[in-house]
Every structure is written in C-alpha cells, then in structure tokens.
C-alpha cells in the first residue's frame, strides 16, 4: 500500500450546502477510501415528535428537510392513519398526490441545476432554477408558502384546490413541460456531458442490493423499485403512469431517470386535476377523533427514494415512539463504491448524483441485541466507553 | 463616516453557514443568486471561504456538534463582519428550542447584527434585511 493523502471535504465546504464531513483517502489523484462522518445536523426530531400531539407532528416532520417537505408528512400520514384505519376522501387523495408530484418536479429541477453547477455548466444551473420558480409560485398559490406547505393533516388535507387554481396550475405545467424538453435536449445531446458523466460513479445492481439503496439511485442501475407502484398510497393507483428505469448505473443514467421522471409527474398531476372536477369541492377531510393504541407503518416515495415512518401509539395524545428513515441514509454509503477508484474531480459529481440530503439522514442510533431485544448501548454509553479506554490507557502508561 | 460604513461601501461578499438547518433557508439563499432575484446586480456574491466575506449568513438551529465550528468560523472572519441570522431557527430556535442538541439561539454564541425571521424567509425578505442593515 502506497502513501495515502487525506483530502477533507467539509464540514464547511463550498461544495456542500450542509455541514457534512467526508474524508477522501487518495493515492495520487485516485480515491482509495471514503469515510463519512455524520451527526453535525442532528437535531433530535424523533424525541421532539414524542412531546407533540399527533396533529403537531406534521409540522415537525415537515421541517426534517426543506426539499422533502411533502414526503415526510406523506409517510407520517400513511403511518398514523393506518392505526385507526381511516379512509380519506377521494378529493384529499388527489390533492395529496398533486402536492407530492409538484414537489418531485421542483426537487428534480433543483438537482439538475446543482449537477450542472458542479460540472461547470452554470448556465444549466441558472436555467433550471429559473424554471423552478413558477413551480414554487404555484406552491405559494395552492398552499400559502413556497416551502414547508402545512398541507397535510390526519384524515385529509387542510386546503382545497379551487378551479381557478387548477387552471393556473395547468398553465404552469404546460410551461414546465416545454422547459423540461429543452433541459433534456441540453443534457442528452451534449458531447461534453456524455464524456464527463458516462462511466463515472457506476453502481451495479449488486451494489444497490448490498447497500439497500432506493429511489432514482436504484432505478438508474436497473433495479425496478418504486413505492408508488409497489405499495400504492394516495391516488397513485387511480392514475396511469410508469416507473422510469435506466441500466447504466452511472451518473448519466441517474440524470436521465430524474429528467424523464418529471414528465411522469406532470402527467400524474394533469390526470389528478382532471379527476378533481368529478369530486365534490370541499370534501377534503374526515374527522378522526382519537388514535387508538397500536403500531402504524407508513412509507412514501420521496424525490430521493423511500421515506419510512414508524409510529407507536398508546391511545394518548402523542406518539410514544416515532422512527424515521430517510432515503439518503441508505444512499449515502454507496459512495464507498461509486467514488473509490475514480479521481477526486469525479468524486464531486458522484457524491452529488445520489442527491444526498444530510438533514434527512441525521438520526440517533442505538445498539441492541436482536434476539432478546435488550438494549446494549446508546451513543452516550459509547462515549463513556471511549473515555474509559483513555482512562485505562492513562493508568497503564502511568501518566 | 464610521469605520463600518467605509468598509461596506463597495460590493458585499457573502458567506453562508448552515448551523444545523433543514435546507430550506439554504436553498432560498441560493435562490437569491438565480435569475429572478439576481443579487449579483447589487455586487453581492456568495464566496467559498469566510476569509473573503463581508457578510456571514447563518441558518438553522445551533447544534451541539456544530457549536465549536461556528465559533471557529466567526473567529476566522475578517472584522468588521456583519452577521445575519436567517430563519426562525437561528433567530430564536423556533420549534426546536426544546431539543436536546439545541445550543442556541445564535446570538448567545456569536454577536448578531440582523434577524430575518420566517420559515423559510422569502428571498425578498433576506435582501430587505441586508439592505436595511446597510442603510442604518
């Protein structure tokens, strides 16, 4: 083994929007090992959720991540509504789907822009973010805020979509479709992008299974998984759409999947808006009096993959346990395959390709014995263990 | 003309620091650069290092693990520097004030010159906040 150089990425780095620390061990320009240090963004949301009522938790989980601020409430709604087994009105289902898919469009546009920026195509960055603005405006018209929509509640949604808003939304969608075609052309036909992205950060289907990666990262490697189709929630089984996959596994395939998914999202929203006309306006919520004791499991397909929520109720006002797993949690470790063996300059786009979201990922971990369910150690105990080791060493060395 | 006014007469360079945010404020800050808001027409631009910056934008709750890093970044900044707390998390802590990793709000850690509340504040609000501060 030759001499290795450590290249730190973070915790504050111009490349990363969020505080996160990657240690790249390099031999010359080739990356040999990637170590990911996490926990900078840990806020203690799961614990906080246990001190809020079931209704209030929606606004907490919304703030797990600014980009997935529909996916988390979506998964939480699926989880909590499965405890008393509530059937929400059809109109609410369509509205939920519309908001969820609008989020996918804005998230994918955001990613295309950032990827362009990382590659040195600042024009793509400016274009994509310019075309994202009308989508955010639409959010403001429908929900009242550009981000953090506060749209979901137990048993339905909080705001209705009026026919005027629907017309406006259709117009914006037509516009976005034209711009997407333009972006697809700009990415797919550019020889430089082909040369820069093809064969970079390759993940095979085996890698995806090994790491349990989800979402567009998995679909770009030919693994055909999508929660929206495999376990339909909201209105996804009432509209006609297809799952986009690609076989390359490289960054180019991931870009392709994301760009083509936007067309599907646009088509889903259009079908939902058509279906909204057939349902009665104002019928958007059923009243749920209480959440009985029980366990609820819910998942939803976020723009980055599967979001998973587990809620345990004892019949009281607030969840007694709330567990969250975000897609980036399984997607980020794939860096150990995608970055290793490439150059440092390719590591940038290979890490960006999974669209990592660190604020989603930062949860607490416990070590416990699976067979007995006995709790072995928590983070605080691990720290204590480490301190004891130092203490023992000190006595050994007689310092 | 005071020292501060003299320093901030020309183009402002901005450094953005996420102190444990949810990404929303960060993305709205990036949004300021894009064609609709285009802060570069005022000469402002985002820089990659705190050592080049005149303005420090801080977003998010101050988490336990980031506390020493935030102090370090502030110490490295060339003085005078204007610190702006973006979003309700860094202003007061908001809904995260009871969390076990919460070590804020920001003004307990480093001196803050302006507060831009909102969850997240709109890009216009951020621009207005910085402009108000400079015209003071």
Interface residues (C-beta under 8 A of the other chain):
Chain A: X11 X12 X14 X17 X18 X19 X39 X40 X41 X42 X43 X44 X45 X47 X48 X51 X59 X60 X63 X64 X65 X66 X67 X69 X110 X125 X126 X129 X130 X133 X146 X147 X148 X357 X359
Chain B: X17 X18 X19 X20 X21 X22 X23 X24 X25 X26 X27 X28 X30 X31 X34 X35 X36 X48 X49 X60 X61 X63 X64 X65 X66 X69 X73 X95 X96 X98 X99 X100 X101 X102 X119 X120 X122
